[in-house]
Amino acid sequence: MLEVKGIRKYLGDREILRDISFSLSDNGITALLGPNGAGKTTLMRLLIGFYEPDFGDIIINGYSLDANRIKAVSHVAYVPESGGIYPEMTVFEYLKFMADIKHVTQADFAANLADLASSLELHQVMEQKCETLSKGFSRRVAIAGALISNPKFLILDEPCEGLDVKQKVNLRAFLKKRSRSCAILISTHIMEDVEAMADRILLLSSGQLICDAEPQELKSKANKLSIEASFFSLVQG
Amino acid sequence: MMYDALTCFYKDFKFYFASRIIYLLLALYILISVGLTFWGTDFYNDSTINLQQFFANQPLVFAIIIPALTMRSIADEYRDHTLEIIMAQPISRLAFVLGKFMAAWAICGVMLIASMSFWFLLSFWLALDNFWILWCYVAAWIASGTLCALSLLAASFFAHMLSAFALSLAVCFLLTNLNLGWIGGLFTQHSLLALKIAGSFSFAAQYDNMISGQISLSSLMYFASTTAAFVWLTGAVLDYKRR
């Protein structure tokens, strides 16, 4: 369980997040939605311990991120919106580095690598340098790096951004399958992704969590037929 | 923590060799080091030739080379968004910084080893005090560690490599050329003691002490403690940036 308890975050004098509280169970896909500047990336950076909240706490699997950061983040993996991989490394070196830094045993690494390489179709680029990869492969390598340690919580910033249609469909199917064994939080602007994947939606606006509901509940709440229309209605209203 | 630091060290050490810049820096280091040894000295006519000039110039040479070496160390992590990834891993900031420091310091070791060809070449013609030279190499490597740590500390303030380079260069020059003797002059009543205390904080004085041929515990302590302090402060700066 990942619990966010009344967190507030200021960057300089500006309040970016205001009294955010929610929890994530051990599986399913939660979409984090909100207009630009709503605080989505800041919230995700708080969840991985990159930023420290000014008030409140985040509890991951019983460990406070504030008091026991190392134990807390050992259950979390993160993929930023762009980059997140070392350009000078080969794909294999990057995945090995990510496994080493998370203290994954050699046997687990071999098993996870085989699984991820086949699920994400990475075999052909394994010896290729990350800087030479296409956008689609870069995203998949970054996701494989995050999943190499079998985390309980996976946090993805715009996972389908820049992917072609086939890649998007494949990635959605992969994430949906993976969400049976780990909780996934995705931040996205692509409403198709939300419709296709999300079991739950968190809606942020001006640093506040204005809605925490299942997709159907969100539509009924906004009295709209699509998530996109509901999003506009709730954010503007 | 050491395992994590070694994982980061291995990654960073390989990263240095993945770039062509390292070979350029290596060539530049040899060129400046050897050039300064011959330039403005009576090298050929000196009957007591012993590479004194070469070692005396090492802090100056490293003060130029090390900022260029470390400027990308943290800036590239910001650029590639890998700092977010690393900071989301179950490793301490200190282990991360220690890995970066060890990698930069190891590169300084590689540079010093490469310069040994100069020593071997001269030893064919001249009767050199080889034990003293070997000790001076160790002293230069120890001193380069302090500059690596200081340079990383300066680089940790910036997400852009040129800003990191500029500040690192400035602080490395300041540290290597700062003569703290004037502080002693302020305390005329106890000037000898004050001079001694001020001198004990001077990088140049401690380095000169090391290459004078004596293995001084206080000098070793000076370099070890300043290096440790700079590494710790770099971790603290990265930690502070979370707030």
Interface residues (C-beta under 8 A of the other chain):
Chain A: R45 I48 G49 F50 Y51 E52 D54 I70 K71 V73 S74 V76 A77 Y78 P80 E81 S82 G83 G84 I85 Y86 P87 E88 M89 E93 F97 D100 I101 K102 H103 G145
Chain B: Y3 D4 T7 C8 K11 K14 F15 A18 S19 R79 D80 H81 T82 L83 E84 I85 I86 M87 A88 Q89 P90 I91 S92 R242 R243
